[in-house]
């Protein structure tokens, strides 16, 4: 009796259900370019910081903004993108986002200055904001509930694939072409993704969508930009007590606080804050936010460690990051098996503790540490991340009704991007401040103006040293020592944040479900364990 009943109860149309795996493949291609862009940029950071004509001569602060311009615009507009996808149709917003992302990529490739690069990265983020939530929302509407954890696991594994392809692709391009090629490579992928989307992906929308909330969108973007700008400025000045820094950070926090109050009182909020009354949902969001805070900050400095201190090329750096990507690709689709056996809490807590341990391991790395140790650290980091992303994504996506899939996806991706942006800003500032404190005594023979620039980052110091000729060689060893100390301090900060995430997970995520229950809200959330 059970077998013939299945087609009757199926919520996905038969024609769509039959091609669901092909649709997932097309969605992952769209996901690929959005994630690929960030992982490619990580490898290109050192090249872009090199003076023209090789790069753009970007400072560490400008490099952080090249990354944060993308993540902040992305995070700020995800609210609206999710709502528009639910209201106008996810396929339409997905296609529109891909077109804008492709145009932004072509323009970024031709940037003539760091400011232009930052502006075009922001345009790319505008497109990406409509791509990312739509991929998960469409996924939730073409797979039945029992297959959703498996599909989300494969989706999360796609992130690992993009991380693998990104640095290697970036390294190959930088070895043979100019730095802008790392952005131009997005264009043919966008064209292919558009063709597949038009052919395969069905249209879906919320039958009862809310109105758009322009005031909420503006408040969220302004608040985040002020907050992160203040943090970056504090790191750049090596002084978080500076009046402008405190004022900017305080203004950002005030705007974000007003945003929360406004959303609670609005009858058509960008983000329904009542979702966060559920501790399971909130803890899953917090876990994603905290793990990306730690990981994005550490990824930022690991590139300088591999290329500046160890002296490897962009391509070699990309190959060294392969274990991190391979682990995600291997374990993300299989993480649901551990969830089935041990539950969300145990699986995600273990993942968080592995991340904390690998971040702490960076504090032991030296200029001559054997490479195999670094590779093991990267592999374990990817393993931990896979066992956090899949369970928490399933919890978040299954917490809300299917017709609100765009909003659920937008929330998940927003907090991931906000966590990543703040991680780069906070840990990047810790790195910058620690580095300046360690190197400034060695720069006393330089003119005052040059001394400040040289102390901003290891790349800046090595750049000045190269211009000084034989006299500058004396700066290389102190620069490496100062950077290693700064990296150790930053890594320990990241580890503390990861441990904090583990505590949140232990306290609030559900354990292994005793058995399926129906008819209440809480089992709907606990069902993520199945």
N, C-alpha and C positions, 0 to 999 in steps of 0.2 A: 504493500500500500504506500510505502514511503517514496519509492522510486518514481511512480507516475505523478506524484503530487509536486515534485520539484519544478517542472516547467510552469505550472500554474502559479506557484508562489514567487517565481523569478521576477524581480523588479526591473531588470535590464532587458530592453527589447532583444528578441532573438537574433536579429541581423547584426546588432552591435555586439552582443555577447560572443558571437562566433569569431569576430575579428578583434577581440579585446587585447590579445597579446601583441598583435601588429600595431594597434593603437598605442599600447604602452611603449613599444619601440620608437614610434614617432614622437611621443611625449619626451622620452629620454634624450632624443636628439636635440630637442629644444632646451631641455635642462642642461645638456652637455655644453652648449655654447655659453650659457649664463655663468656656469661654474668654471668652465675652461678659461674664460676671460680673466677671472681673478687669479687662477693658478698660473696662467701664462705671465701675468703682470708681476707676480712674486719673483719669477726668474729674471724678468727684464728690469727690475728695480735698480740693480747695480749699473746696468748699461745706460738707463735713462738719467742716472745721477752723474754720469760722466759728461764733461764739457763737450759742446758742439765741436766738430760735426758728428762725432760718434753718438752722443746722446743729447740731452737738453740742458745738462748742468743743473738738474733739480736738487734742491737742498733736502735734508731729511724731513723737514716740515712740509715741503711741497710734495714729497713722495707720499707722506701720510695722507695729505689731502687728495692726491690722485687716487688713492684707495678709498678714503672716506667720502669723497664726493659721490662715488658710486654707491657705497653702502648706505650713506645717509639718505640720499634721494630715493634709493630703492626702498629702504625701511619706511621712510615718511609717506611714500605713495602707495605702499602695499594695502593699506586700509581701503583706499579708494579703488584700487585695482581689483581687489577681491569683491567689493560691492558692485562695481561696474560689470565684472564678469558674471556675477549672479543675476544682475538685472538685465543687461543687454545681450548676454550670451557669451559663454566662455570661449567658444571657438573664434568669435569676432575679436574679442580682446586679445586672445593669443596671437592671432594673425597680425593685428595692429601693432602689438608689442614687438613682434619679430621684425617688422619693417623698420620701426624706429630704432631698434637695437642695431640692425644692420647699417642704417644710415649713420648712426653715431660712431660705429666702429670704423667706417670708411673715413669719416672726418678726423677721428682721433689719430689715425695712421698718418695724417698729413699735418699734425700739430707742429707749430713753429716755435712754441714756448711752453714752459710748464703750466702757465695760466690757461692756454688754449687746451692743453691735454686735460686739465681738471674740468674745464667747461664741457668738453665733448664726452668725458667719462660720465658726467652728470646726465647728458642726453642719453647715453647708453643705458644708464640706470632707469631712466624714465620708461624705456622699452622693456627692460628686464623686469620691472615691477609688475607689468601686465602678463609676462610670460610665466614666471615662477609659480604664483598661486594657481594659475589656470591649469598647469600640468597636474597638480595634485587633485584639484577639483574635478577635472575630467576623469582622472583615474578612479575617484570615488563613485563616479556615475556610470562607469562601464564595467566595473567588477562587483560581483555580489559580496555581501559582508564577509562570508567565510573565506573568500580569496583575497580580501583587501590586505591583511597583514603580509601575505606573500608578495603581492604586487608592490606594496609600500617598501618592503625589504629590497626588492629589485630596484625600485626607484632610488632608494638611498644608496644602493650599490653603484648606481649610475654616477653619483657624486664622486665615488672612489675612482671610477673609470676616467672621469673628467680631470680629477687631480693627477692621475697617471699620465694622461695624454698631454695635459697642459704644459707642464715644465719641459717635457721632452720635445714637444712641438716647438715651444718657445726657444729652447736651446738650439735646435736645428735651424730655425729661422734666423736667430741672432748670429749663428756661425756663418750664414751665407748671405743674409740681407740686412737692411737697416732696421732699427728698433721698431719702426712703425708697422713692420710686417706682422708683429704679434697681434695687432688689432685687425689688419686687413684680412687675415686668415678667417675671421668670423663671417665675412661676406658670403663666400660660396656655401658655407654650412647653413647660413640663414636661408639662402635660396632653396637648398634641398629640403630643409625643414618646412618651409612654406608649401612646397609642392606636396609633401606627404600629409601635412595638416589638412589641406584642401581636399585631398583624396580620401583620407581615412577617418578623420575625427568627426564625430557627430556633434551637433549643437545641443547645449543644455543650459538651463537657466533656472533661477528660483521663481516659482509661480507667484510668490508674494514678496517681492523685493522691497527694501526700504528706500527712502530718498537719499540722495547724495548729501554729504556733510562737508561743505567747503571750509567752514570755520574750523572744524576739527582737524582737517588735513593741514591747514596753514599753521595751526597751533603746534601740531606734532612735529612738523618739519622745522619750524623756527626754534622750538625748544631743544630738539636734538642737535641742530647746527650750533646753537649758542653753547650748549653743554660741552660738546666735543671740541669745538674751537677753543674754549677756555682751557681744556685739559692739554691740548696740543701746544697752545701758547705757553702754558706753564712749563712744559717740558723743554720748549725752545729757549725760554729765558732761564731755565734751571732755577725757577723761583715760583713756587705755587702760592706764595704769600703776596705776590705783586697785586696791586689794587685792581688793575684791569682784568687780571686772571680771575680773582675772586668775584668781581662784579659780573663777568661774563658767565661763569659757572652758576652763580646764584640766579642770574636772570634766566638761564636755561632751565634750572630746576623749578623756578617759579612758573614759567610758561607751561612746563609739563604738568605741574600740579593743577594749574588752571584748566588744562586740557582734560584731565581726569574728572574734575568737577563739572565741566561743561558737558562731557560725554554722559555722565550720570543723569544730568537733567534734560538732555536732548531726547526728543521723541524719534529721532532718526540718526543715532550716533554712528560714527565711523567704526567704533569698536564697542560692542555691548559689554560693559564692565561687569555685568551680572554673571558672565561666564566664569569670572575669576573667584566667585564665591565658592565654587567647587574646588576643594583642596587638591584633588587628583589632577584636574585640568591645570590648575595653577602651578603645581609642582613639576609637571611635565614641561610646561613652558619655561619655568625657571631653570630646569636642568639644561635645556637646549641653549638658553641664553648664557648660562655660566660656562658651559663647556666651550662654546664658541668664543667667549671672552678670553678664556685661557689659551685656546688653540690659535686664534688669529694673531694674538700678540706674540706668541712664541714663533709662529711661522714667519712673522715679519723679521725677527732678529736672526732666525736660523739661516736665512738666505745670506745675510752679511757674514755669518760665521763660516758658512761653506765657501763663499766666493772671496770675501775680503781677507779673512784670517787664514783659511786653508788654501786659498789660491786656485780654486777650481773654476772652470769655465761655466757659462750658463747651461750648456748642454750637459756637462758632467753633474752640475747641481740638480738638473732635472732628473737625471738617472739615479742620483743618490736619494731622491724623494720617492722613488718607485715603491719601496716596501710599504710606505704609509698608504699609498693608493691601493696597492695589491691587497693589503689586509682588509681595507674597506670593501673592495670588490668581492673578496672571498667570503667575509663574515656577515656583511649587511643582509644579504638575502637569507642567511641561515640563522640570524639572531632570533627569529620567531621560534625556532626549535628549543632554544634555551628558555625563552619566555614560557612556552608550553610546559616545560618541566619544572622551572624554578619560580616563575612569575616575573612581573615587571620590576618589582622592587629589588629583588636579588640581582637580576641581570643588569639593570641600569646602575645600581650601586657599585657592582664589580667593575663595570665600564668606567665609572667616574674615578674609582680608586686606581685603576690602571693608568688613566690619563694623568692623575696627580703624581703617580710614581715616575712616569716617563718625563714629565715636566721637571720634577726634582732631579732626574738623571742629567738634565742639561747643566745643572749646577756643578757637575763633576767633570764636564768635558774640558779638555785642554787643547792647545794648538797642535799637539801631536798625538791625540787620542786615536787608537786604531779605528779605521773606518767601519769595521764590522760591528763595533759597539754602537756607533751612530745608526747603522742600518737596523740593528735589533731594536733600538729605542723608537725609531720611526715605525717599524712594523707593529710593535706593541701599542703605539699611539693610535695607529689606524684601527687595530683590533678593538681597543677601548671605545673609540668613536663609533664604530659600527654597532656596538652593543648598547649605545646610548641613543643614537639617531633613530633606529628602527622601532624600538619599543615606545619611545616618547612620541614619535610621529603617529603611530597607530592609536595611542591613547587620545591624542589631540584630535585626529581626524574622525574617530568614531564617537567622540564626545558630543558632537553636534549633529543635527539632522542632515541627511544627505543633500537637501536643497540648500543648506548653508555651507556647503563644502568650500566654496570660494572664500568665505569669511574665516573658516577654520584654518585653511591653508595660509591665508594672509597673516593671521595671528602667529602661526608657527614660524613662518619665514621672517616676519617683522622682528620678532624677538631674537631670532638667530642673527639677523643682520645687525640689529642694535647691539647685541652682545659682542659680535665681531668688531663693529666699529669702535665701541668703547674699549674693547680689548687692545686694539691697535693704538688708540689714543692714550689710554692709561699706561699700558705696559711699554708702549713706544716712548712715552714721556719718562717713565722710570728708567728705561734704557739710556735715553738721551741725557738725563740728569746725572745718572751714575757715571756715564762715560765722561761727561764734562768734568766732574769732580776728580776723576782718575787721571785725566790727561792735562789739566790746566797748568800744573806745576812744570810740565815738560815743554810748554809753549811760551815761556817767559821771554825768550830771545826774539820772538816775532813781534811786528808792529801791532798795536792794540786792535785795530780793525780786523786785521788778518787773523789775530789770535782768537777772536770771538768766533769767526767763521770756521777756523780749523778745529775748534773744540765742539762743534755741533754734532759730528758723527765721525766714525772711523773712515768713511769714504772721503769726507772733507779733509781730515788730517792727512790721509795718504795722497790726496790730490795736491795739497800744499807741499808735502814732502817731495813729490815728483818734480814740482816746479823749482825747488831749491837745489836740485842736483845732488852732488855728493854730501853736502851739508844736511840735506833732508833725510838721508838714510838713517840718521840717528833717531828719527821719530817713529820709524816703522815698528820696532820692537815694543816701545812704550805704548803705541797705539793698539797693538794686538793685546797687550797685557790689560790695558784699561778697558778694552771692549769685552774681553773674557770675564773680567770682574763684573762689568755691567750686565752681561748676559746671565751670569750666575745669580745675581740679585733679582733680575727680572723673572728668571725661570722659577725661583722660589715663590715669588709673588703669584705667579700663575698656578703653581701647585696648591697654594693656600686657597685660591678661588675654586679649584677643582674639588678640594676636600669639602669646602662649603657646599658645593653642589651635591656631593654624596650625602651630606647630612640632610639636606632638603629632601632628597629622594627617599632616604630611610624613614624620615618622619611622615611623609605624606603620600607617596605612591603606594598603590595596593600591592599586597603580596599575591601569592598564587591563589586564584579563585577556587573555592571549594567545589563549585559546580555551576552550570548555567542556570540563571534565574531570568525571569521575564517580568515585564510590566512596571519596572521602576527605573529611575534615572541612573542610580548607582551601578546596577549590573550592566547597564549600557557601557559605562566606563570600564568596569572590570572586564568586560568582554574583550577588551584589548589584550588580555592575557591569553586569548585562545587563537 
